Amino acid sequence: MREIVQTKRDSNYFQFAEDTTYEQWLEIGQNLMQATQNIMWWLGDWWNFGDRKYGELAAQALNMEIPYNTFSKASYVANKIPLERRNPELSWTHHSEVASLDSGLQQQYLEKAIDENLSVKALRSIIKKQKVLETIIENDNVDLEDLGLNYKPTTFWSFGNKNEIYGYDDENKTHPQLIGNLLYFFGGVPSETKLVDMTDKYQVTKDVATAMGFQCKTFDQDPHPKASKVVQHDFIFDRYPATISDADVTIFNSLDAENNLEVDVESYMSAAILSLSKNLALNSKLIIITKNYEDCTLQDLFRIIEKTLNFDLEQIIAAKSKYSVTKDGELNAIKDKVLVNTTAHILVLNKIYEN
């Protein structure tokens, strides 16, 4: 006779009776999701109470196998957002996105999230753009019109003439507008973001990032003689500087590095991405600017990235390459039946695993 399985649960399982209805199953799932959100509030309030009342004794209780950053984040959000401002219609994660804002803005964005039914991702995007704009506007070193940012969140970026204000003025430099766009959309809050560019040959990233308010260190294997703010460093043969492992965002621009290559492009890209997968901090971003090389296509690059097992692809963007083609060049390419390679590919990766 078949055994009748009752619905029951313990610390490491949840067993369902076969006669569980869809409505019952759905209600249990909703309760579990709610408990997942609630636990962060409970954990934060629990820790803040213990820290306030018991001080150093509370720290001695942290022998549980819960990462410190979980306690830290839960505590921070619970401390920043009082009970009267916590809205049960929104997730804990929604509240965590507004925790760093002042009380008035917290209330404003939480209400906006409810009124417009915003996802966490949509709310994060709105807040990030607002913070970036405020930081830039407060910074006297940059003029938004001069910087020429393209605020449209498209997957193809095209710019006019290269901005002369940022970086050493050379026809081979990367578009400052492209770097500005990347930092605007993926750089996070400037004052809270540590940025590293491994390939800032013409000092473009250093100038744009500084103007936008980012904490920035840039390097290159062979900087332009006039790029005085770029540190010379050979990432192929020398040990990575400590700055890399501390960075929130790292830029690797193969278009600026390609003239330094003494090996084939695929070997160079593979070695660089593998090294970065080990050296970058967990949850940091890696932005790769590249193109379709004959021996390292975009498909080859995806294969290399997948092999590391550490990265998650957030976004891929096509842009006009830093290399311009004259009308005569286009006509000759058509005549010779060859493809003019003027497209740059931008891959925005998140490091989500450690191996």
Buried (B, 14 or more C-beta within 10 A) or exposed (E): EEEEEEBEEEEEEEEBEEEEEEEEEEEBEEEEEEEEBEBBBEBBBBBBEBBEEEEEEBEEEEEEEEEEEBBEBBBBBBBBBEEEEBBEEBBBBBBBBBBBBEEEEBBEBBEBBEEEEBEBEEBBBBBBBBBBEBBBEEBEEBEEEEBBBBEEEEEEBEBEEBBEBBBBEBEBBBBBBBBBBBBBBBBBBBBBBBBBBBBBBBBBBBBBBBBBBBBBBBBBBBBBEEBEEBBEBEBBEEEBBEBBBBBBBBBBBBBBBBEBBEEEBBEBBBBBBBBBBEBBBEEBBBBBBBBBBEEBBBEBBEEBBEEBEBBEEBBBBBBBBBBEBEEEEEEEBEEEEEEEBBBBBBBBBBBEEEE
